[in-house]
Amino acid sequence: MEETISLRELVETLKKRIVLIISITLLATAISGALSYFLIKPVYKSSTQILVSQAAAGALASIAGMSFDADAKYIETYNVIMKSPYILDQVIEELKLDTTPAGLNGSLSVSQEGQSQVVTLSVQNNDPAEAVLITNEIAKVFQREIAKLMQIDNIHILSPAELSDNPVPIKPQPVLNMAIAFVVGLMASIGLAFLLEYLDNTVKSEQDIEKLLGLPVLGAVTVISAEEEKLKYSGQNGRKKSSRGESLEAK
């Protein structure tokens, strides 16, 4: 027999498990907030912009022995060189950083601004001051070394990275993390509530008996509490005394 669940039954299930739903939702939100505020280290981002002038187009084409689009190819080549161990090893040595070229490369991102000759160099670090220092050092070393490699002096630093008075981390974002945890916790708790209701096969009402046996319920035995039994017994005794008094008066 196909079972159907009404909206009323869904609401009753949620009402019955409301404490579980609220507890799991609040617990997930609290854990996310605690992790975001106290355990996860903040990450800061520092950026600088580099201008690659058009003077590189003809020279780089002659070096490569082939012609290609100056607005894309030579900037892409510069981006690869900027993230290479040749540049990063010198940055690590000059700044005495406790990391490897691969580790520094993981915190470094280089991107071209649209179709322009402007390249944005960004570094992420747990220390905002160190992020600024590394960003400017990479730009300086790249500007110095590219002139040796390509025999071209066409790199100009447009805006060096600067440390703000009140640096704001890019991650974690506690409010966003807590909002996500709230939604996930709410969905998980509602799913758990319906799962527990589905696994609960105890008989609780006449409707459960009808569904289980497929037979109509003709009668039911109610449960009488001790208080109701006491009131009923005292009422019966009162009626007996009253009837005895009436019989004596009749005599």
Secondary structure, 3 states (H helix, E strand, C coil): CCCCCCHHHHHHHHHHCHHHHHHHHHHHHHHHHHHHHHHCCCEEEEEEEEEECCCHHHHHHHHHCCCCCCCCHHHHHHHHHHCCHHHHHHHHHHHCCCCCHHHHHHCEEEEECCCCCEEEEEEEECCHHHHHHHHHHHHHHHHHHHHHHHCCCCEEEEECCCCCCCCCCCECCHHHHHHHHHHHHHHHHHHHHHHHHHHCCCCCCHHHHHHHHCCCCCCCCCCCCHHHHHHHHHHHHHHHHHHHHHHHHHC
